[in-house]
Amino acid sequence: MLRTDHFPSLRTPALFLSGDKDGFGTREELDTALRLIPSRTKLTLLAGVGHELMSKKNAGELPNQVVKAFLDFASD
């Protein structure tokens, strides 16, 4: 069973954030998975970030990036 098996049954808009250095999923894999969702989706890639998203290096700026991504998504 894939983690994305339930994606076709999702009906609410969904925002996804991922680090562009995340070893668990490439941009192409994420784009393919998001196409399974019939509602509106958006993928925001966070530059220089791995799977853990927040680190000591980006703790000051990451929350603002997440809020901005959410506000942009909500206003579309």
N, CA and C of each residue as an Amber inpcrd file, in Angstrom:
protein
   228
   0.8370000  -1.1780000   0.0000000   0.0000000   0.0000000   0.0000000
   0.8880000   1.2500000   0.0000000   0.5900000   2.1670000  -0.9050000
   1.3350000   3.4150000  -0.9790000   0.7280000   4.4630000  -0.0520000
   1.5480000   5.3790000   0.4040000   1.0500000   6.4660000   1.2500000
   0.0760000   7.3720000   0.5010000   0.0720000   7.3010000  -0.7980000
  -0.7900000   8.1620000  -1.6110000  -2.0630000   7.4650000  -2.0740000
  -2.3010000   6.2520000  -1.6440000  -3.4820000   5.5060000  -2.1010000
  -4.7910000   6.2300000  -1.8210000  -4.8360000   7.0170000  -0.7690000
  -6.0690000   7.7260000  -0.4070000  -6.2230000   9.0730000  -1.1250000
  -5.2120000   9.5130000  -1.8480000  -5.2610000  10.8280000  -2.4850000
  -6.4630000  11.0160000  -3.4070000  -6.8690000  10.0480000  -4.2210000
  -8.0310000  10.2580000  -5.0900000  -9.3320000  10.5210000  -4.3380000
  -9.3930000  10.1820000  -3.0720000 -10.6300000  10.4180000  -2.3090000
 -10.6140000  11.7480000  -1.5490000  -9.5290000  12.4960000  -1.6270000
  -9.4540000  13.7960000  -0.9490000 -10.3180000  14.8140000  -1.6900000
 -11.0840000  15.5810000  -0.9480000 -12.0130000  16.5350000  -1.5590000
 -11.8030000  17.9750000  -1.1150000 -10.8540000  18.2260000  -0.2340000
 -10.6100000  19.5890000   0.2300000  -9.3050000  20.1120000  -0.3720000
  -9.2130000  21.4080000  -0.5910000  -7.9580000  21.9660000  -1.0840000
  -6.8130000  21.6000000  -0.1350000  -5.6350000  21.3870000  -0.7050000
  -4.5110000  20.9390000   0.1120000  -3.2190000  21.6400000  -0.2960000
  -2.5350000  22.1800000   0.6920000  -1.2370000  22.8060000   0.5110000
  -0.1790000  21.8510000   1.0450000   0.8450000  21.6120000   0.2500000
   1.9380000  20.7400000   0.6470000   3.2230000  21.5520000   0.6600000
   4.0080000  21.3860000   1.7090000   5.3200000  22.0170000   1.7960000
   6.3640000  20.9190000   1.9070000   7.4330000  21.0870000   1.1590000
   8.4880000  20.0870000   1.1720000   9.8150000  20.7770000   0.9570000
  10.8470000  20.2310000   1.5600000  12.1810000  20.7550000   1.3260000
  12.6920000  20.2920000  -0.0240000  13.3740000  21.1700000  -0.7410000
  13.8790000  20.7830000  -2.0550000  15.0580000  19.8140000  -1.9590000
  15.5260000  19.5490000  -0.7530000  16.5910000  18.5640000  -0.5370000
  16.0730000  17.3370000   0.2160000  14.7610000  17.1600000   0.2410000
  14.1450000  16.0250000   0.9330000  14.4320000  14.7440000   0.1590000
  15.1170000  13.8270000   0.7830000  15.4670000  12.5670000   0.1430000
  14.3230000  11.5770000   0.0420000  13.1790000  11.8790000   0.6390000
  12.0560000  10.9460000   0.6190000  11.1120000  11.1720000  -0.5580000
  11.3170000  12.2310000  -1.3200000  10.4540000  12.4710000  -2.4670000
  10.9820000  13.5920000  -3.3330000  11.1530000  13.3080000  -4.6170000
  11.6130000  14.3360000  -5.5420000  10.4480000  15.2260000  -5.9480000
  10.7510000  16.3250000  -6.5560000   9.7160000  17.2390000  -7.0630000
   8.7970000  16.4900000  -8.0280000   9.3910000  15.6840000  -8.8830000
   8.6130000  14.9400000  -9.8660000   7.6780000  13.9320000  -9.1840000
   8.1770000  13.2540000  -8.1630000   7.3370000  12.2930000  -7.4270000
   6.1860000  13.0050000  -6.7200000   6.4750000  14.1490000  -6.1340000
   5.4280000  14.9060000  -5.4540000   4.3940000  15.4210000  -6.4530000
   4.8410000  15.9530000  -7.5860000   3.9120000  16.4270000  -8.6110000
   3.0050000  15.2950000  -9.0900000   3.5660000  14.1310000  -9.2970000
   2.7820000  12.9710000  -9.7310000   1.7430000  12.6030000  -8.6810000
   2.1440000  12.5890000  -7.4360000   1.2170000  12.2420000  -6.3490000
   0.0970000  13.2740000  -6.2340000   0.4240000  14.5390000  -6.3610000
  -0.5850000  15.5870000  -6.1990000  -1.6070000  15.5800000  -7.3380000
  -1.2100000  15.0970000  -8.5050000  -2.1630000  14.9850000  -9.6130000
  -3.2640000  13.9630000  -9.3190000  -3.0710000  13.1130000  -8.3280000
  -4.0900000  12.1400000  -7.9340000  -5.2320000  12.7780000  -7.1570000
  -4.9990000  13.9540000  -6.6220000  -5.9940000  14.6360000  -5.7800000
  -6.9220000  15.4430000  -6.6790000  -8.2320000  15.1740000  -6.6250000
  -9.1560000  15.8670000  -7.5210000  -9.4480000  17.3150000  -7.1410000
  -9.1040000  17.7300000  -5.9470000  -9.3460000  19.1260000  -5.5520000
  -8.0770000  19.9490000  -5.7910000  -8.1680000  21.2220000  -5.5160000
  -7.0540000  22.1460000  -5.7350000  -5.8950000  21.8220000  -4.7930000
  -4.6950000  21.7890000  -5.3580000  -3.4920000  21.5440000  -4.5630000
  -2.4150000  22.5470000  -4.9570000  -1.4710000  22.6920000  -4.0750000
  -0.2890000  23.4970000  -4.3780000   0.8820000  22.9090000  -3.6150000
   2.0090000  22.8300000  -4.2990000   3.2420000  22.3720000  -3.6870000
   4.1710000  23.5690000  -3.5570000   4.6430000  23.8180000  -2.3560000
   5.6400000  24.8520000  -2.1090000   6.9200000  24.1680000  -1.6940000
   7.9650000  24.3750000  -2.4860000   9.2670000  23.8210000  -2.1540000
  10.0590000  24.8500000  -1.3730000  10.6520000  24.4080000  -0.2920000
  11.4610000  25.2730000   0.5680000  12.9300000  25.0630000   0.2200000
  13.5680000  26.1220000  -0.2310000  14.9400000  26.0550000  -0.7200000
  15.9320000  25.6880000   0.3820000  16.7980000  24.7250000   0.0630000
  17.8620000  24.3380000   0.9800000  17.4200000  23.5340000   2.1810000
  16.1920000  23.0250000   2.1470000  15.6100000  22.3350000   3.3010000
  15.4720000  20.8470000   2.9990000  15.7400000  20.0260000   3.9940000
  15.5870000  18.5830000   3.8630000  14.2540000  18.1080000   4.4070000
  14.1790000  16.8380000   4.7430000  12.9370000  16.2250000   5.2170000
  12.4670000  16.8140000   6.5470000  13.3820000  17.2500000   7.3730000
  13.0260000  17.7390000   8.7050000  12.3540000  19.1060000   8.6810000
  12.3740000  19.8000000   7.5650000  11.8410000  21.1560000   7.3750000
  12.5120000  22.1930000   8.2720000  12.2780000  22.1720000   9.5700000
  12.8630000  23.2080000  10.4200000  14.1610000  22.7230000  11.0590000
  15.1390000  23.5900000  10.9980000  16.4250000  23.3110000  11.6280000
  16.8730000  24.5730000  12.3650000  17.9680000  24.4770000  13.0540000
  18.4900000  25.6570000  13.7400000  18.8230000  26.7650000  12.7370000
  19.2340000  26.3620000  11.5220000  19.6110000  27.3360000  10.4980000
  18.4300000  28.1550000   9.9950000  17.2520000  27.5430000   9.8900000
  16.1220000  28.2570000   9.2900000  14.9710000  28.5240000  10.2670000
  15.1860000  28.2820000  11.5480000  14.1060000  28.4320000  12.5350000
  13.5480000  29.8480000  12.5810000  14.3560000  30.8350000  12.2540000
  13.8840000  32.2070000  12.2770000  13.0390000  32.5790000  11.0790000
  13.2940000  31.9420000   9.9340000  12.5970000  32.3250000   8.7110000
  11.5160000  31.3280000   8.2760000  11.6210000  30.0770000   8.6580000
  10.6730000  29.0650000   8.1810000   9.2240000  29.3610000   8.5580000
   8.9300000  29.7380000   9.7880000   7.5230000  30.0240000  10.1090000
   6.9220000  31.0900000   9.1890000   7.6890000  32.1180000   8.8690000
   7.1930000  33.1610000   7.9630000   6.9580000  32.6080000   6.5600000
   7.8270000  31.7170000   6.0990000   7.6460000  31.1030000   4.7810000
   6.3700000  30.2670000   4.7500000   6.1130000  29.5350000   5.8260000
   4.9250000  28.6860000   5.9000000   3.6590000  29.5510000   5.9130000
   3.6740000  30.6010000   6.7050000   2.5090000  31.4950000   6.7660000
   2.2670000  32.1380000   5.4090000   3.3070000  32.5990000   4.7490000
   3.1720000  33.2130000   3.4260000   2.5960000  32.2120000   2.4330000
   3.1080000  30.9850000   2.4420000   2.6020000  29.9510000   1.5230000
   1.1310000  29.6960000   1.7780000   0.7370000  29.6330000   3.0430000
  -0.6610000  29.3980000   3.3830000  -1.5450000  30.5550000   2.9330000
  -1.1260000  31.7840000   3.2060000  -1.9160000  32.9480000   2.8270000
  -2.0510000  33.0520000   1.3060000  -0.9710000  32.7700000   0.5860000
  -1.0320000  32.7640000  -0.8740000  -2.0080000  31.7150000  -1.3650000
  -1.9500000  30.5300000  -0.7880000  -2.8330000  29.4320000  -1.1770000
  -4.2840000  29.7730000  -0.8640000  -4.5160000  30.3350000   0.3050000
  -5.8810000  30.6570000   0.7230000  -6.4840000  31.7640000  -0.1250000
  -5.6600000  32.6390000  -0.6640000  -6.1930000  33.7530000  -1.4430000
  -6.4010000  33.4080000  -2.9160000  -5.8990000  32.2730000  -3.3570000
  -6.0920000  31.8600000  -4.7640000  -7.5270000  31.4730000  -5.0370000
